[in-house]
Amino acid sequence: MSKTILVIDDSPFITSQITELTQEHDYKVIGHAVNGEEGIQLFTEMKPDLTILDIVMPGIDGMETAAVLLKEKPNAKILMLSSICDSETIEEVKSLGLKYLIPKPIEPDVLLATMEMLMKNDHSKIS
């Protein structure tokens, strides 16, 4: 059975790239949101196995969105994406308790390997 993915990213290109890449593997994108507000609603409705979340978006950004998702489901598997991967951003992701941040542009092999690690690891948050 395919693992389900919710993509929360305002870039149609990124969403398309993730959808195409994952359909060749044991994943299925079941929803796409272009901002945090919509993403939170879809997360609640769809209960995905994995959420791929951009940091820079209009409205509620990815950091705030991740905090809401983790409050709703503390063991949520969240993979953060960003074109900004400086030390401050990395520390902010860690402060949420998450440990996966992938830089944009996405390298397909890195995305797939990170998704696999996250799905196999029940401890998606930093201890």
VMD Tcl script that builds the backbone (N, CA, C; Angstrom):
set m [mol new atoms 381]
animate dup $m
set s [atomselect $m all]
$s set {name element resname resid chain x y z} {
  {N N MET 1 A 0.841 -1.187 0.000}
  {CA C MET 1 A 0.000 0.000 0.000}
  {C C MET 1 A 0.885 1.250 0.000}
  {N N SER 2 A 0.565 2.190 -0.853}
  {CA C SER 2 A 1.349 3.418 -0.966}
  {C C SER 2 A 1.267 4.269 0.290}
  {N N LYS 3 A 2.365 4.914 0.596}
  {CA C LYS 3 A 2.387 5.883 1.688}
  {C C LYS 3 A 1.866 7.196 1.123}
  {N N THR 4 A 1.037 7.891 1.893}
  {CA C THR 4 A 0.408 9.110 1.400}
  {C C THR 4 A 1.209 10.349 1.770}
  {N N ILE 5 A 1.199 11.312 0.848}
  {CA C ILE 5 A 1.959 12.548 1.018}
  {C C ILE 5 A 1.047 13.746 0.801}
  {N N LEU 6 A 1.192 14.733 1.692}
  {CA C LEU 6 A 0.580 16.042 1.499}
  {C C LEU 6 A 1.714 17.008 1.209}
  {N N VAL 7 A 1.607 17.757 0.112}
  {CA C VAL 7 A 2.621 18.752 -0.239}
  {C C VAL 7 A 2.036 20.136 0.059}
  {N N ILE 8 A 2.755 20.890 0.877}
  {CA C ILE 8 A 2.357 22.269 1.183}
  {C C ILE 8 A 3.467 23.167 0.666}
  {N N ASP 9 A 3.254 23.725 -0.515}
  {CA C ASP 9 A 4.271 24.533 -1.193}
  {C C ASP 9 A 3.565 25.406 -2.220}
  {N N ASP 10 A 3.929 26.675 -2.285}
  {CA C ASP 10 A 3.277 27.588 -3.223}
  {C C ASP 10 A 3.851 27.499 -4.635}
  {N N SER 11 A 4.831 26.637 -4.849}
  {CA C SER 11 A 5.428 26.482 -6.175}
  {C C SER 11 A 4.799 25.309 -6.926}
  {N N PRO 12 A 4.078 25.590 -8.023}
  {CA C PRO 12 A 3.516 24.494 -8.817}
  {C C PRO 12 A 4.603 23.571 -9.376}
  {N N PHE 13 A 5.776 24.126 -9.685}
  {CA C PHE 13 A 6.880 23.325 -10.216}
  {C C PHE 13 A 7.338 22.294 -9.191}
  {N N ILE 14 A 7.527 22.724 -7.947}
  {CA C ILE 14 A 7.984 21.808 -6.888}
  {C C ILE 14 A 6.952 20.715 -6.663}
  {N N THR 15 A 5.690 21.104 -6.589}
  {CA C THR 15 A 4.618 20.123 -6.373}
  {C C THR 15 A 4.593 19.103 -7.502}
  {N N SER 16 A 4.718 19.564 -8.725}
  {CA C SER 16 A 4.738 18.676 -9.883}
  {C C SER 16 A 5.953 17.751 -9.831}
  {N N GLN 17 A 7.108 18.313 -9.475}
  {CA C GLN 17 A 8.337 17.528 -9.383}
  {C C GLN 17 A 8.193 16.419 -8.338}
  {N N ILE 18 A 7.649 16.752 -7.173}
  {CA C ILE 18 A 7.469 15.760 -6.111}
  {C C ILE 18 A 6.469 14.694 -6.537}
  {N N THR 19 A 5.374 15.110 -7.158}
  {CA C THR 19 A 4.340 14.165 -7.600}
  {C C THR 19 A 4.906 13.175 -8.608}
  {N N GLU 20 A 5.620 13.671 -9.609}
  {CA C GLU 20 A 6.199 12.800 -10.635}
  {C C GLU 20 A 7.242 11.853 -10.045}
  {N N LEU 21 A 8.085 12.371 -9.190}
  {CA C LEU 21 A 9.151 11.571 -8.596}
  {C C LEU 21 A 8.595 10.461 -7.706}
  {N N THR 22 A 7.622 10.795 -6.893}
  {CA C THR 22 A 7.128 9.824 -5.916}
  {C C THR 22 A 6.207 8.771 -6.511}
  {N N GLN 23 A 5.553 9.076 -7.627}
  {CA C GLN 23 A 4.646 8.074 -8.201}
  {C C GLN 23 A 5.404 6.873 -8.753}
  {N N GLU 24 A 6.695 7.026 -8.986}
  {CA C GLU 24 A 7.528 5.910 -9.438}
  {C C GLU 24 A 7.971 5.040 -8.275}
  {N N HIS 25 A 7.642 5.447 -7.056}
  {CA C HIS 25 A 8.036 4.722 -5.849}
  {C C HIS 25 A 6.772 4.402 -5.053}
  {N N ASP 26 A 6.926 4.016 -3.821}
  {CA C ASP 26 A 5.782 3.571 -3.022}
  {C C ASP 26 A 5.125 4.739 -2.276}
  {N N TYR 27 A 4.836 5.824 -2.998}
  {CA C TYR 27 A 4.227 7.022 -2.419}
  {C C TYR 27 A 3.130 7.530 -3.330}
  {N N LYS 28 A 2.183 8.247 -2.727}
  {CA C LYS 28 A 1.119 8.860 -3.519}
  {C C LYS 28 A 0.797 10.227 -2.926}
  {N N VAL 29 A 0.935 11.285 -3.747}
  {CA C VAL 29 A 0.552 12.622 -3.314}
  {C C VAL 29 A -0.971 12.676 -3.316}
  {N N ILE 30 A -1.546 12.875 -2.133}
  {CA C ILE 30 A -3.012 12.887 -2.006}
  {C C ILE 30 A -3.588 14.288 -1.878}
  {N N GLY 31 A -2.710 15.268 -1.725}
  {CA C GLY 31 A -3.197 16.634 -1.614}
  {C C GLY 31 A -2.077 17.632 -1.780}
  {N N HIS 32 A -2.490 18.861 -2.139}
  {CA C HIS 32 A -1.537 19.946 -2.359}
  {C C HIS 32 A -2.157 21.239 -1.858}
  {N N ALA 33 A -1.416 21.955 -1.055}
  {CA C ALA 33 A -1.857 23.261 -0.557}
  {C C ALA 33 A -0.809 24.298 -0.942}
  {N N VAL 34 A -1.261 25.515 -1.210}
  {CA C VAL 34 A -0.346 26.575 -1.627}
  {C C VAL 34 A 0.012 27.535 -0.490}
  {N N ASN 35 A -0.579 27.305 0.688}
  {CA C ASN 35 A -0.237 28.122 1.848}
  {C C ASN 35 A -0.495 27.337 3.130}
  {N N GLY 36 A -0.045 27.888 4.230}
  {CA C GLY 36 A -0.160 27.195 5.506}
  {C C GLY 36 A -1.587 26.952 5.956}
  {N N GLU 37 A -2.446 27.946 5.761}
  {CA C GLU 37 A -3.834 27.807 6.188}
  {C C GLU 37 A -4.505 26.619 5.502}
  {N N GLU 38 A -4.349 26.568 4.186}
  {CA C GLU 38 A -4.925 25.472 3.407}
  {C C GLU 38 A -4.260 24.141 3.784}
  {N N GLY 39 A -2.960 24.181 4.021}
  {CA C GLY 39 A -2.224 22.984 4.392}
  {C C GLY 39 A -2.695 22.389 5.703}
  {N N ILE 40 A -2.940 23.239 6.682}
  {CA C ILE 40 A -3.424 22.769 7.991}
  {C C ILE 40 A -4.779 22.090 7.824}
  {N N GLN 41 A -5.651 22.705 7.022}
  {CA C GLN 41 A -6.983 22.132 6.788}
  {C C GLN 41 A -6.877 20.761 6.107}
  {N N LEU 42 A -6.051 20.659 5.060}
  {CA C LEU 42 A -5.896 19.386 4.349}
  {C C LEU 42 A -5.236 18.333 5.235}
  {N N PHE 43 A -4.268 18.735 6.051}
  {CA C PHE 43 A -3.601 17.811 6.967}
  {C C PHE 43 A -4.631 17.177 7.911}
  {N N THR 44 A -5.507 18.006 8.445}
  {CA C THR 44 A -6.540 17.531 9.372}
  {C C THR 44 A -7.513 16.583 8.676}
  {N N GLU 45 A -7.893 16.920 7.452}
  {CA C GLU 45 A -8.865 16.108 6.706}
  {C C GLU 45 A -8.255 14.809 6.176}
  {N N MET 46 A -7.053 14.895 5.636}
  {CA C MET 46 A -6.470 13.775 4.897}
  {C C MET 46 A -5.597 12.845 5.729}
  {N N LYS 47 A -5.039 13.345 6.835}
  {CA C LYS 47 A -4.168 12.552 7.705}
  {C C LYS 47 A -3.082 11.810 6.915}
  {N N PRO 48 A -2.212 12.562 6.232}
  {CA C PRO 48 A -1.165 11.928 5.410}
  {C C PRO 48 A -0.110 11.223 6.255}
  {N N ASP 49 A 0.563 10.259 5.632}
  {CA C ASP 49 A 1.681 9.586 6.292}
  {C C ASP 49 A 2.890 10.512 6.401}
  {N N LEU 50 A 3.035 11.405 5.414}
  {CA C LEU 50 A 4.178 12.306 5.334}
  {C C LEU 50 A 3.704 13.651 4.798}
  {N N THR 51 A 4.222 14.724 5.392}
  {CA C THR 51 A 3.929 16.066 4.898}
  {C C THR 51 A 5.239 16.698 4.451}
  {N N ILE 52 A 5.261 17.188 3.216}
  {CA C ILE 52 A 6.415 17.911 2.691}
  {C C ILE 52 A 6.033 19.376 2.682}
  {N N LEU 53 A 6.798 20.170 3.403}
  {CA C LEU 53 A 6.388 21.540 3.726}
  {C C LEU 53 A 7.469 22.557 3.389}
  {N N ASP 54 A 7.098 23.525 2.553}
  {CA C ASP 54 A 7.993 24.630 2.217}
  {C C ASP 54 A 8.016 25.610 3.386}
  {N N ILE 55 A 9.108 26.322 3.548}
  {CA C ILE 55 A 9.192 27.306 4.626}
  {C C ILE 55 A 8.641 28.651 4.191}
  {N N VAL 56 A 9.056 29.142 3.026}
  {CA C VAL 56 A 8.656 30.474 2.588}
  {C C VAL 56 A 7.399 30.372 1.725}
  {N N MET 57 A 6.271 30.841 2.301}
  {CA C MET 57 A 4.982 30.822 1.605}
  {C C MET 57 A 4.194 32.056 2.024}
  {N N PRO 58 A 3.197 32.422 1.229}
  {CA C PRO 58 A 2.341 33.536 1.639}
  {C C PRO 58 A 1.472 33.136 2.834}
  {N N GLY 59 A 1.077 34.122 3.627}
  {CA C GLY 59 A 0.243 33.835 4.793}
  {C C GLY 59 A 1.075 33.188 5.878}
  {N N ILE 60 A 0.555 32.126 6.481}
  {CA C ILE 60 A 1.285 31.410 7.523}
  {C C ILE 60 A 2.463 30.691 6.867}
  {N N ASP 61 A 3.671 30.987 7.332}
  {CA C ASP 61 A 4.845 30.348 6.724}
  {C C ASP 61 A 4.986 28.899 7.188}
  {N N GLY 62 A 5.974 28.217 6.646}
  {CA C GLY 62 A 6.169 26.802 6.942}
  {C C GLY 62 A 6.516 26.511 8.387}
  {N N MET 63 A 7.242 27.410 9.034}
  {CA C MET 63 A 7.599 27.198 10.439}
  {C C MET 63 A 6.346 27.213 11.318}
  {N N GLU 64 A 5.508 28.231 11.110}
  {CA C GLU 64 A 4.267 28.317 11.886}
  {C C GLU 64 A 3.343 27.146 11.569}
  {N N THR 65 A 3.283 26.775 10.297}
  {CA C THR 65 A 2.448 25.648 9.879}
  {C C THR 65 A 2.918 24.361 10.554}
  {N N ALA 66 A 4.228 24.122 10.551}
  {CA C ALA 66 A 4.781 22.918 11.187}
  {C C ALA 66 A 4.426 22.880 12.666}
  {N N ALA 67 A 4.507 24.023 13.335}
  {CA C ALA 67 A 4.181 24.070 14.766}
  {C C ALA 67 A 2.725 23.675 15.005}
  {N N VAL 68 A 1.824 24.148 14.153}
  {CA C VAL 68 A 0.402 23.800 14.286}
  {C C VAL 68 A 0.196 22.306 14.024}
  {N N LEU 69 A 0.828 21.788 12.963}
  {CA C LEU 69 A 0.679 20.372 12.627}
  {C C LEU 69 A 1.199 19.483 13.762}
  {N N LEU 70 A 2.321 19.871 14.350}
  {CA C LEU 70 A 2.897 19.080 15.437}
  {C C LEU 70 A 2.065 19.168 16.713}
  {N N LYS 71 A 1.389 20.281 16.892}
  {CA C LYS 71 A 0.497 20.407 18.049}
  {C C LYS 71 A -0.695 19.462 17.875}
  {N N GLU 72 A -1.196 19.392 16.635}
  {CA C GLU 72 A -2.326 18.515 16.326}
  {C C GLU 72 A -1.923 17.044 16.384}
  {N N LYS 73 A -0.732 16.745 15.831}
  {CA C LYS 73 A -0.244 15.362 15.796}
  {C C LYS 73 A 1.258 15.379 16.099}
  {N N PRO 74 A 1.611 15.225 17.385}
  {CA C PRO 74 A 3.018 15.351 17.792}
  {C C PRO 74 A 3.998 14.424 17.069}
  {N N ASN 75 A 3.544 13.291 16.574}
  {CA C ASN 75 A 4.452 12.382 15.868}
  {C C ASN 75 A 4.337 12.496 14.349}
  {N N ALA 76 A 3.814 13.612 13.863}
  {CA C ALA 76 A 3.691 13.828 12.416}
  {C C ALA 76 A 5.060 13.763 11.749}
  {N N LYS 77 A 5.098 13.142 10.593}
  {CA C LYS 77 A 6.334 13.059 9.815}
  {C C LYS 77 A 6.336 14.244 8.841}
  {N N ILE 78 A 7.243 15.189 9.108}
  {CA C ILE 78 A 7.307 16.422 8.328}
  {C C ILE 78 A 8.709 16.581 7.757}
  {N N LEU 79 A 8.758 16.805 6.455}
  {CA C LEU 79 A 10.004 17.059 5.743}
  {C C LEU 79 A 9.947 18.504 5.262}
  {N N MET 80 A 10.858 19.323 5.749}
  {CA C MET 80 A 10.878 20.739 5.390}
  {C C MET 80 A 11.722 20.955 4.130}
  {N N LEU 81 A 11.277 21.904 3.291}
  {CA C LEU 81 A 11.998 22.318 2.087}
  {C C LEU 81 A 12.236 23.817 2.171}
  {N N SER 82 A 13.344 24.273 1.629}
  {CA C SER 82 A 13.550 25.713 1.556}
  {C C SER 82 A 14.691 26.060 0.617}
  {N N SER 83 A 14.550 27.220 -0.007}
  {CA C SER 83 A 15.665 27.746 -0.795}
  {C C SER 83 A 16.628 28.478 0.131}
  {N N ILE 84 A 16.207 28.684 1.388}
  {CA C ILE 84 A 17.047 29.329 2.396}
  {C C ILE 84 A 17.438 28.273 3.430}
  {N N CYS 85 A 18.670 27.840 3.382}
  {CA C CYS 85 A 19.146 26.807 4.318}
  {C C CYS 85 A 20.360 27.303 5.091}
  {N N ASP 86 A 20.284 28.550 5.561}
  {CA C ASP 86 A 21.382 29.088 6.358}
  {C C ASP 86 A 21.304 28.553 7.785}
  {N N SER 87 A 22.291 28.869 8.596}
  {CA C SER 87 A 22.358 28.320 9.951}
  {C C SER 87 A 21.166 28.750 10.806}
  {N N GLU 88 A 20.664 29.949 10.593}
  {CA C GLU 88 A 19.501 30.431 11.356}
  {C C GLU 88 A 18.258 29.597 11.028}
  {N N THR 89 A 18.058 29.308 9.748}
  {CA C THR 89 A 16.914 28.496 9.328}
  {C C THR 89 A 17.042 27.076 9.871}
  {N N ILE 90 A 18.213 26.524 9.797}
  {CA C ILE 90 A 18.449 25.166 10.315}
  {C C ILE 90 A 18.142 25.116 11.813}
  {N N GLU 91 A 18.586 26.121 12.549}
  {CA C GLU 91 A 18.314 26.165 13.988}
  {C C GLU 91 A 16.820 26.309 14.274}
  {N N GLU 92 A 16.124 27.080 13.449}
  {CA C GLU 92 A 14.687 27.248 13.641}
  {C C GLU 92 A 13.942 25.929 13.406}
  {N N VAL 93 A 14.357 25.191 12.370}
  {CA C VAL 93 A 13.759 23.872 12.106}
  {C C VAL 93 A 14.031 22.949 13.292}
  {N N LYS 94 A 15.257 22.945 13.783}
  {CA C LYS 94 A 15.612 22.109 14.938}
  {C C LYS 94 A 14.816 22.502 16.175}
  {N N SER 95 A 14.571 23.807 16.338}
  {CA C SER 95 A 13.844 24.266 17.527}
  {C C SER 95 A 12.403 23.747 17.543}
  {N N LEU 96 A 11.877 23.419 16.373}
  {CA C LEU 96 A 10.554 22.796 16.298}
  {C C LEU 96 A 10.619 21.320 16.676}
  {N N GLY 97 A 11.843 20.789 16.681}
  {CA C GLY 97 A 12.034 19.382 16.976}
  {C C GLY 97 A 12.152 18.533 15.730}
  {N N LEU 98 A 12.179 19.173 14.565}
  {CA C LEU 98 A 12.301 18.433 13.305}
  {C C LEU 98 A 13.766 18.298 12.930}
  {N N LYS 99 A 14.077 17.248 12.157}
  {CA C LYS 99 A 15.479 17.054 11.797}
  {C C LYS 99 A 15.740 16.961 10.301}
  {N N TYR 100 A 14.729 17.146 9.471}
  {CA C TYR 100 A 14.951 17.040 8.034}
  {C C TYR 100 A 14.601 18.344 7.322}
  {N N LEU 101 A 15.606 18.943 6.691}
  {CA C LEU 101 A 15.454 20.144 5.881}
  {C C LEU 101 A 16.233 19.910 4.601}
  {N N ILE 102 A 15.531 19.955 3.479}
  {CA C ILE 102 A 16.158 19.736 2.179}
  {C C ILE 102 A 16.193 21.063 1.416}
  {N N PRO 103 A 17.356 21.386 0.855}
  {CA C PRO 103 A 17.451 22.635 0.094}
  {C C PRO 103 A 16.781 22.527 -1.279}
  {N N LYS 104 A 16.264 23.668 -1.734}
  {CA C LYS 104 A 15.771 23.778 -3.107}
  {C C LYS 104 A 16.904 24.384 -3.914}
  {N N PRO 105 A 17.069 24.055 -5.189}
  {CA C PRO 105 A 16.255 23.101 -5.940}
  {C C PRO 105 A 16.453 21.679 -5.417}
  {N N ILE 106 A 15.406 20.899 -5.538}
  {CA C ILE 106 A 15.396 19.542 -5.003}
  {C C ILE 106 A 16.245 18.618 -5.874}
  {N N GLU 107 A 17.095 17.834 -5.216}
  {CA C GLU 107 A 17.814 16.764 -5.891}
  {C C GLU 107 A 17.002 15.492 -5.659}
  {N N PRO 108 A 16.489 14.869 -6.712}
  {CA C PRO 108 A 15.598 13.714 -6.558}
  {C C PRO 108 A 16.119 12.615 -5.634}
  {N N ASP 109 A 17.398 12.255 -5.763}
  {CA C ASP 109 A 17.959 11.185 -4.929}
  {C C ASP 109 A 17.963 11.569 -3.447}
  {N N VAL 110 A 18.260 12.834 -3.177}
  {CA C VAL 110 A 18.278 13.314 -1.786}
  {C C VAL 110 A 16.865 13.303 -1.213}
  {N N LEU 111 A 15.905 13.763 -1.996}
  {CA C LEU 111 A 14.511 13.774 -1.526}
  {C C LEU 111 A 14.035 12.362 -1.210}
  {N N LEU 112 A 14.237 11.440 -2.136}
  {CA C LEU 112 A 13.778 10.061 -1.925}
  {C C LEU 112 A 14.474 9.400 -0.733}
  {N N ALA 113 A 15.770 9.591 -0.614}
  {CA C ALA 113 A 16.508 8.983 0.502}
  {C C ALA 113 A 16.038 9.563 1.836}
  {N N THR 114 A 15.793 10.853 1.869}
  {CA C THR 114 A 15.334 11.488 3.107}
  {C C THR 114 A 13.926 11.042 3.455}
  {N N MET 115 A 13.065 10.918 2.457}
  {CA C MET 115 A 11.706 10.415 2.695}
  {C C MET 115 A 11.756 9.011 3.275}
  {N N GLU 116 A 12.612 8.172 2.729}
  {CA C GLU 116 A 12.739 6.797 3.225}
  {C C GLU 116 A 13.220 6.769 4.673}
  {N N MET 117 A 14.227 7.598 4.982}
  {CA C MET 117 A 14.723 7.649 6.361}
  {C C MET 117 A 13.625 8.103 7.318}
  {N N LEU 118 A 12.887 9.107 6.917}
  {CA C LEU 118 A 11.816 9.633 7.762}
  {C C LEU 118 A 10.707 8.613 7.966}
  {N N MET 119 A 10.338 7.905 6.911}
  {CA C MET 119 A 9.249 6.935 7.016}
  {C C MET 119 A 9.667 5.702 7.825}
  {N N LYS 120 A 10.928 5.323 7.756}
  {CA C LYS 120 A 11.399 4.154 8.510}
  {C C LYS 120 A 11.644 4.492 9.978}
  {N N ASN 121 A 11.928 5.756 10.230}
  {CA C ASN 121 A 12.274 6.195 11.572}
  {C C ASN 121 A 11.027 6.709 12.281}
  {N N ASP 122 A 10.658 6.057 13.374}
  {CA C ASP 122 A 9.499 6.500 14.146}
  {C C ASP 122 A 9.795 7.759 14.948}
  {N N HIS 123 A 11.054 8.153 14.979}
  {CA C HIS 123 A 11.442 9.332 15.753}
  {C C HIS 123 A 11.765 10.470 14.796}
  {N N SER 124 A 10.713 11.030 14.178}
  {CA C SER 124 A 10.912 12.075 13.181}
  {C C SER 124 A 11.285 13.407 13.811}
  {N N LYS 125 A 11.212 13.476 15.125}
  {CA C LYS 125 A 11.600 14.687 15.816}
  {C C LYS 125 A 12.933 14.460 16.534}
  {N N ILE 126 A 13.664 15.513 16.709}
  {CA C ILE 126 A 14.944 15.438 17.415}
  {C C ILE 126 A 14.666 15.152 18.877}
  {N N SER 127 A 15.409 14.244 19.444}
  {CA C SER 127 A 15.219 13.886 20.852}
  {C C SER 127 A 15.816 14.945 21.756}
}
mol reanalyze $m
mol bondsrecalc $m
mol representation Tube
mol addrep $m
